[in-house]
Amino acid sequence: MFLNRKSPLPPPHSCVIVAKCLAACLLALQGCVLTAAAGEPTGAPITGRPVAGFAKLDSAVLKHLQRWSIPGASLTIARKGRIIYSRGFGYADAEHKVPVQPDSLFRVASISKSLTAVGVLKMCQDTKLRLDSKVFEVLDNMQSPGRQPDPRRNDITVRELLQCSGGWVKDDPLFEPKLRDIAIACGGKFPPELADVLAYASTTKLDFQPGTEYGYSNFGYALLGAVIERTSKMSYEDYIKDKVLMPMGITRMRLGKTVSPAVGEVRYYPAPGDTEYYSLLSSAKKLVPWEYGGSFLMELIGPAAGWIASTPDLVRFASAIAGETPGTPLTADTSKLMFAKPDLPCWRDKQGYFASGWEVYSSPSGQMFSRIGGMPGAVAFVVHKFDGTSWAVAFNSRSTDQAKMMNEFKKLVWQSIAAR
């Protein structure tokens, strides 16, 4: 049974002395659970080892969760690949008062694109694919009966899908309301088959000539997942695990499920005011939370938005890509290619741009790369700065103003790092 309304966080403890004594006893223990004392914002638990110089950050994160009505979060910070801070805040399961642990698994939404991009570039590095390969020459059997694709589809390259310049931007076919329409058009099977969704959506008219504009596209990354499978003769998930994550020592990241959580995965909660929607798992008009089949299906969005991860592993991933820890599957030249500015009019004379699966900001001081992911019930962010600082955060609810919520959170983390 899934949550269909926002449950309030428990009130603060009424006994300051007991709370402080418990905190003192547990302070040195790894994986401990601390509870805010009276006068602190939420009474929510904090897990993980306290770190000298970060007490104000602990308190600020709790206040942030309360301000934005988010049950739980995990935050990890590293310097030059070494984790210096990793803590869980609030609840992984608010109804049963299960605390978030530092290594709890969260949906990371569009950070999944970064994984897919590294996988594609690894394949190019191994000469199994070229950036200028025509996508629909690789996917030569992608047809939808009775539908004729836009002839410009044949021009789309792997590079253009990586850089979100493939030509599709409107009516995202991997999410409601388009996904239900596609399922009905493909015979009314619920849940729809990914192959049917990709084939049908790839016949829709392009919004612009490939390679001429930027248009953020989940669908483009879903196609890249199909390219990986066709070229590697492996499942997309197995390829990313074996060729990208395993060399980094990352073993717990995986594709998530719509209604079957992994061991250690949090529950997901609606933002205040969210309504339920008809389930994509069934043709029957059954209302479910958006997070659990009312807006998307995790099984269909893997390469674009379907991974789950802990924040320590997100930091390990970013640190390895930056070359600070062993195991990166990419050479320095391939990494440079991944972060290069696309030759598109919208990015000219801009310090910030979307590269292959990453947002990149280049300045005279150096380069910073990051990725944010947001979907109903989840927001995640990972960043690596040129000075060797990496950090990642994940939340188990998405606020009604994601941009403002995340800007406030980024500010408090950067300020805490600078003040330490």
C-alpha positions in Angstrom: 0.0 0.0 0.0 1.5 3.3 -1.1 1.3 6.7 0.5 -1.4 8.8 -1.0 -1.0 11.9 1.2 1.8 13.8 2.9 2.4 12.6 6.4 3.7 15.2 8.9 7.1 14.8 10.5 7.0 14.1 14.3 7.1 17.0 16.7 10.4 17.9 18.4 11.5 16.1 21.6 10.2 17.7 24.7 13.1 16.6 26.9 16.3 18.6 26.1 18.3 16.8 28.8 17.5 13.3 27.5 18.2 14.2 23.9 21.5 15.8 24.7 22.6 12.8 26.8 21.7 10.4 24.1 23.5 12.6 21.6 26.7 12.6 23.7 26.6 8.8 24.1 26.2 8.2 20.4 28.4 10.9 19.0 31.3 8.7 18.2 29.4 5.8 16.7 29.3 5.2 13.0 25.8 4.9 11.7 24.4 6.4 14.9 20.9 8.0 15.0 20.7 11.4 16.6 17.5 13.3 17.3 17.1 17.0 17.4 16.7 18.5 20.8 13.9 20.9 21.8 14.2 24.2 20.0 15.6 22.5 16.9 13.4 22.5 13.8 12.0 19.0 13.2 12.8 16.4 15.8 13.9 14.2 12.8 16.8 11.8 13.2 20.3 12.2 11.8 22.4 9.1 11.1 26.1 8.7 10.3 29.2 9.9 12.0 29.2 13.6 13.2 32.1 15.6 11.7 33.9 18.4 13.4 33.1 21.7 11.8 29.8 20.6 10.2 27.4 20.9 13.2 25.8 24.0 11.6 25.3 22.1 8.4 23.5 19.3 10.2 21.1 21.8 11.7 20.6 23.6 8.4 19.7 20.4 6.6 17.0 19.6 9.1 15.6 23.1 8.8 15.6 22.8 5.0 13.6 19.5 5.2 11.1 21.1 7.4 10.8 24.3 5.3 10.1 22.3 2.1 8.0 19.5 3.7 10.5 16.7 2.7 10.6 13.6 4.9 14.2 12.6 4.3 17.6 13.2 2.6 21.1 11.9 2.4 24.2 14.2 1.9 27.8 13.2 1.2 30.9 15.4 0.7 34.3 14.4 -0.5 37.7 16.1 -1.0 39.8 14.8 -3.9 38.0 11.5 -3.8 38.0 11.0 0.0 34.7 11.1 1.7 34.8 13.5 4.7 31.1 13.7 5.5 28.2 11.4 4.9 24.9 11.6 6.9 21.3 10.7 6.6 18.5 13.1 7.7 14.8 12.5 8.5 12.9 9.4 7.4 13.2 6.8 4.7 9.8 5.7 5.8 7.9 8.3 7.7 5.0 6.1 8.7 7.2 3.5 10.4 9.8 6.1 11.6 12.6 4.4 9.7 15.5 6.8 9.5 17.4 7.6 6.3 20.9 6.1 6.4 23.9 7.8 4.7 23.9 4.9 2.2 20.2 4.7 1.7 19.2 4.2 -2.0 17.2 7.0 -3.7 15.9 7.5 -7.2 18.3 9.8 -8.9 16.2 10.7 -12.0 18.2 12.4 -14.7 21.6 11.7 -13.1 20.9 8.5 -15.0 21.8 10.3 -18.2 25.4 10.8 -16.9 25.7 7.1 -16.4 24.4 6.4 -19.9 26.7 9.0 -21.4 29.8 7.4 -19.8 28.6 4.1 -21.1 28.3 5.4 -24.7 31.6 7.1 -24.6 33.3 4.0 -23.2 31.8 2.1 -26.2 33.2 4.7 -28.6 36.6 4.6 -26.8 36.6 0.8 -27.4 35.9 1.5 -31.1 32.6 -0.5 -30.9 30.7 2.7 -31.8 31.4 6.1 -33.2 30.0 9.5 -32.1 29.0 10.2 -35.6 27.3 6.8 -36.0 23.7 7.2 -37.4 21.4 6.1 -34.6 18.8 4.5 -36.8 21.4 2.6 -38.8 22.4 1.0 -35.5 18.7 0.6 -34.6 17.8 -0.6 -38.1 14.7 -2.5 -37.1 12.9 0.2 -35.1 9.6 0.4 -36.9 6.1 1.1 -35.9 3.4 -0.6 -38.1 1.4 1.9 -40.2 3.6 4.9 -39.2 6.2 6.7 -41.3 9.0 8.5 -39.5 10.2 12.0 -40.2 12.9 11.6 -42.9 15.3 13.7 -40.9 15.3 10.9 -38.3 18.0 9.2 -40.5 20.4 12.1 -39.9 20.5 11.8 -36.1 23.9 10.8 -34.7 25.0 9.4 -31.3 26.7 12.7 -30.6 23.5 14.6 -31.1 21.5 12.4 -28.7 24.3 12.8 -26.1 24.2 16.6 -26.4 20.3 16.7 -26.6 20.3 18.1 -30.1 18.7 15.1 -31.8 15.5 17.0 -32.8 12.9 15.9 -30.3 11.9 18.2 -27.4 8.1 18.3 -27.1 5.6 15.8 -25.7 8.0 13.6 -23.7 6.8 10.1 -24.6 8.3 8.5 -21.5 6.0 10.3 -19.1 2.3 11.2 -18.8 0.2 12.2 -20.6 1.9 11.0 -23.8 2.9 7.6 -22.5 -0.7 6.5 -21.9 -1.6 7.7 -25.4 1.2 5.6 -26.9 0.1 2.5 -24.9 -3.4 2.8 -26.3 -2.1 3.4 -29.8 0.1 0.3 -29.6 -2.8 -2.0 -28.7 -3.8 -1.0 -25.3 -1.4 -3.1 -23.4 -0.6 -2.0 -19.8 2.1 -1.6 -18.8 3.3 -0.8 -22.3 6.4 -2.5 -23.7 9.5 -0.3 -24.0 10.2 -1.5 -27.5 6.7 -0.4 -28.6 7.1 3.0 -26.9 10.5 3.6 -28.5 9.4 2.5 -32.0 6.2 4.6 -31.9 7.8 7.7 -30.5 10.7 7.6 -33.0 8.2 8.0 -35.8 6.9 11.3 -34.4 7.8 14.5 -36.3 11.0 16.2 -35.2 10.9 19.6 -33.6 14.0 20.8 -35.4 16.8 19.7 -37.7 19.2 17.4 -35.8 22.4 19.1 -34.7 21.1 22.6 -35.0 19.5 23.4 -31.6 19.5 22.2 -28.0 16.3 20.5 -26.9 16.4 18.5 -23.6 15.2 15.0 -24.3 14.5 12.0 -22.1 13.6 10.1 -25.2 17.0 10.7 -26.8 18.7 9.0 -23.8 16.2 6.1 -24.0 17.3 5.6 -27.6 21.0 5.6 -26.4 20.1 2.8 -24.0 18.8 0.8 -27.0 22.0 1.6 -28.9 24.1 0.3 -26.0 22.1 -3.0 -25.9 22.3 -3.5 -29.7 26.0 -2.8 -29.9 27.2 -4.6 -26.7 24.8 -7.6 -27.0 24.2 -7.1 -23.3 21.3 -5.6 -21.3 21.7 -1.9 -20.8 21.8 -2.3 -17.0 24.4 -5.1 -17.1 26.6 -3.1 -19.5 26.6 0.0 -17.2 27.2 -2.1 -14.1 30.1 -4.1 -15.7 31.8 -1.5 -17.8 31.2 1.7 -15.9 30.4 1.1 -12.2 32.3 -2.1 -11.3 35.7 -0.7 -12.2 34.9 2.2 -9.8 34.1 -0.2 -7.0 30.4 0.7 -7.1 28.1 -2.3 -6.7 24.8 -1.1 -5.3 23.6 1.3 -8.0 20.9 -0.3 -10.1 17.8 0.4 -12.1 14.8 1.0 -9.9 11.4 -0.5 -10.0 8.0 1.3 -10.0 6.4 -0.6 -7.1 9.1 -3.1 -5.8 11.7 -1.2 -3.8 15.3 -2.5 -3.6 16.7 -3.5 -0.2 17.8 -0.2 1.5 15.7 2.0 -0.8 13.6 4.8 0.6 9.9 5.4 0.1 8.8 8.4 -2.0 6.4 11.1 -1.0 4.2 13.6 -2.9 4.7 17.3 -2.6 1.9 19.2 -0.8 -1.1 19.5 -3.1 -0.1 16.7 -5.4 -3.0 14.7 -6.7 -3.2 11.0 -7.7 -3.5 9.9 -11.3 -4.6 6.8 -13.2 -2.1 4.0 -13.0 0.0 3.3 -16.0 0.3 -0.3 -14.8 -3.3 -1.1 -15.7 -5.9 -0.1 -18.3 -8.4 0.1 -15.4 -9.0 3.6 -14.1 -7.3 3.0 -10.7 -5.9 6.1 -9.0 -2.3 5.8 -7.6 0.3 8.3 -6.5 2.4 9.9 -9.3 5.5 8.4 -7.7 4.2 4.8 -8.0 2.9 4.5 -11.5 0.7 7.6 -12.0 3.1 9.6 -14.0 5.9 7.3 -15.2 7.2 3.7 -15.0 10.7 3.2 -13.8 11.0 0.1 -16.0 10.7 2.3 -19.1 13.0 5.2 -18.2 16.2 3.5 -17.2 18.8 5.2 -19.5 17.2 8.6 -19.0 16.0 8.6 -15.4 15.6 5.2 -13.9 18.7 4.5 -11.7 18.8 4.4 -7.9 21.9 5.2 -5.9 23.3 6.3 -2.6 25.0 9.6 -2.2 28.3 8.1 -1.3 28.3 6.2 -4.6 27.3 9.3 -6.5 30.3 11.0 -5.1 32.5 8.0 -5.9 31.2 8.2 -9.5 31.9 11.9 -9.9 35.4 11.6 -8.2 36.3 8.7 -10.5 35.2 10.6 -13.6 37.3 13.5 -12.5 40.3 11.1 -12.3 40.7 11.5 -8.5 40.2 7.8 -7.7 41.0 4.6 -9.5 38.6 2.9 -11.8 37.4 5.5 -14.3 36.5 3.7 -17.5 37.4 6.8 -19.6 40.8 8.0 -20.7 41.7 11.7 -20.2 41.0 12.4 -23.8 37.6 10.8 -23.7 36.6 12.7 -20.6 37.7 15.9 -22.2 35.5 15.0 -25.2 32.6 14.3 -22.8 32.8 17.7 -21.1 33.4 19.7 -24.4 31.1 22.5 -25.3 28.7 21.4 -28.1 29.0 23.5 -31.3 25.4 24.9 -31.0 24.4 28.6 -31.3 22.7 28.6 -27.9 26.0 27.8 -26.1 28.3 30.2 -27.8 29.8 32.8 -25.5 28.4 30.9 -22.5 30.4 29.6 -19.6 27.7 27.2 -18.7 26.3 24.5 -21.1 24.9 21.0 -21.4 27.6 18.6 -22.6 27.3 14.8 -23.0 25.1 14.0 -20.0 26.4 16.7 -17.8 25.9 20.4 -17.0 29.4 22.0 -17.2 30.6 25.4 -16.1 34.0 26.6 -17.3 35.8 29.6 -15.8 39.3 30.9 -15.7 39.7 29.1 -12.4 38.8 25.7 -13.8 35.8 23.5 -14.7 32.9 22.3 -12.6 30.5 19.6 -13.8 27.2 18.6 -12.2 23.9 16.9 -12.8 20.5 17.3 -11.2 17.6 14.9 -11.4 14.0 15.5 -10.4 10.8 13.5 -10.8 7.6 13.2 -8.7 8.8 12.0 -5.3 12.6 12.5 -5.7 15.3 15.0 -6.3 19.0 14.3 -6.5 22.2 16.4 -7.3 25.9 15.6 -7.7 28.7 18.1 -8.4 32.4 18.1 -8.8 34.4 21.4 -8.5 37.8 22.1 -10.0 39.3 22.3 -6.5 38.6 18.6 -5.9 35.4 19.1 -3.9 32.5 16.7 -4.7 29.2 16.4 -3.0 25.8 14.7 -3.6 22.4 15.0 -2.1 19.2 13.0 -2.5 15.7 13.7 -1.3 12.6 11.4 -1.1 10.1 14.1 -2.2 10.1 16.9 -4.8 8.9 20.3 -3.7 6.5 22.4 -5.8 9.4 24.8 -6.6 12.3 22.5 -7.2 14.6 25.2 -8.5 14.3 27.4 -5.5 14.5 24.5 -3.1 17.8 23.3 -4.7 19.3 26.8 -5.0 18.8 27.3 -1.2 20.3 23.9 -0.5 23.3 24.4 -2.7 24.0 27.7 -1.0 24.0 26.3 2.5 26.3 23.4 1.5 28.8 25.6 -0.3 28.8 28.0 2.6 29.4 25.2 5.1 32.3 23.8 3.0 33.9 27.2 2.7 33.5 27.9 6.5 35.0 24.6 7.6 
